[in-house]
Amino acid sequence: VQLVESGGGLVQAGGSLRLSCVASGNTFRWNVMAWYRQAPGKERELVATIISVGSGGGRTNYVDSVKGRFTISRDNAKNTMYLQMNSLKPEDTAVYYCYGLGPRPYWGQGTQVTVSS
């Protein structure tokens, strides 16, 4: 299985982006998927998680700095996870990584998000 992110880019502060993470294989049985980010000179940070709860449902969690601005979701039929990012701030600038916990941890290659002030 490979995870491929897309949707990053350059945006002005206050703008929006939607990141996508497409899996090459079936991920609907993966209970945990998440988005991480890593800014230059900083450690990788957990941004948001989505944990499957029953059929079609998901429990979400966010780091405090993005609560109310970011929304994580997944479409199991499309093996795709999303991160809707609104009201972006310069401090959101980072490489964003997709993560999935299948038979083992899987990581995407990352997509750059740059927010200008």
C-alpha positions in Angstrom: 0.0 0.0 0.0 1.2 3.5 -0.8 -0.2 6.8 0.5 0.0 9.8 -1.8 -0.8 13.3 -0.6 -1.9 16.2 -2.8 -3.4 19.6 -2.5 -0.6 21.5 -0.9 0.6 24.9 -2.2 1.1 28.6 -1.5 -1.8 30.5 0.0 -2.2 33.8 1.8 -3.1 34.0 5.4 -6.8 33.6 5.9 -7.1 31.3 2.9 -8.0 27.7 2.6 -6.6 24.5 1.2 -7.8 20.9 1.1 -5.3 18.1 1.3 -6.1 14.7 0.0 -4.4 11.3 0.8 -5.1 8.5 -1.6 -4.2 5.0 -0.7 -3.2 2.5 -3.4 -4.9 -0.3 -1.6 -7.9 -0.9 0.6 -7.7 1.1 3.8 -11.3 0.8 5.0 -10.2 -1.6 7.7 -7.6 0.7 9.0 -9.0 2.1 12.2 -6.6 5.0 12.6 -5.5 7.5 10.1 -4.0 10.9 10.7 -2.3 14.0 9.4 1.1 15.1 10.7 3.1 18.2 9.8 6.7 19.2 10.1 7.9 22.7 9.9 11.6 23.6 9.2 13.7 23.0 12.3 10.9 21.4 14.2 9.8 17.9 15.1 7.0 16.2 13.3 3.7 17.2 15.0 0.4 15.3 15.1 -2.3 17.6 13.6 -5.5 15.5 13.4 -6.6 11.9 13.8 -9.7 10.1 12.7 -10.6 6.8 14.3 -13.2 4.6 12.8 -16.2 3.9 15.0 -18.6 1.4 13.7 -19.7 1.5 10.0 -19.0 4.8 8.3 -18.4 6.8 11.5 -15.2 8.3 12.8 -14.1 10.0 15.9 -11.8 13.0 15.3 -9.2 14.7 17.4 -7.1 17.8 16.7 -4.1 19.6 18.1 -5.3 22.7 19.9 -3.7 25.1 17.4 -5.9 23.9 14.6 -9.2 23.3 16.4 -12.1 25.1 14.7 -10.0 25.7 11.6 -9.1 22.2 10.3 -11.4 19.3 9.6 -10.3 15.7 9.0 -12.4 13.2 7.1 -12.2 10.0 5.2 -14.1 8.4 2.4 -13.6 4.6 2.7 -15.2 3.9 -0.6 -12.5 6.0 -2.3 -9.6 5.0 0.1 -9.1 8.7 0.6 -8.6 10.9 3.6 -8.9 14.7 3.6 -7.8 17.6 5.6 -9.8 20.8 5.0 -7.8 23.7 6.3 -9.5 27.1 6.7 -8.3 30.4 8.1 -4.7 29.4 7.5 -2.0 31.2 9.4 1.7 31.6 8.6 2.5 29.2 11.5 0.7 26.5 9.6 3.5 26.4 7.1 4.9 22.9 7.0 5.2 19.7 5.1 2.0 17.7 5.8 2.2 14.0 5.9 -0.6 11.4 5.7 -0.4 8.5 8.1 -2.3 5.2 8.3 -2.1 2.4 10.7 -2.7 -0.8 8.8 -0.8 -4.1 9.3 2.1 -1.7 10.0 2.4 2.1 10.0 2.3 3.7 6.6 3.4 7.3 5.6 3.0 9.4 2.6 5.8 11.4 1.0 4.4 14.7 2.2 3.0 17.8 0.6 4.2 21.4 1.2 1.9 24.0 2.6 3.1 27.5 2.6 1.1 30.3 4.1 2.2 33.9 3.4 1.5 36.8 5.7 
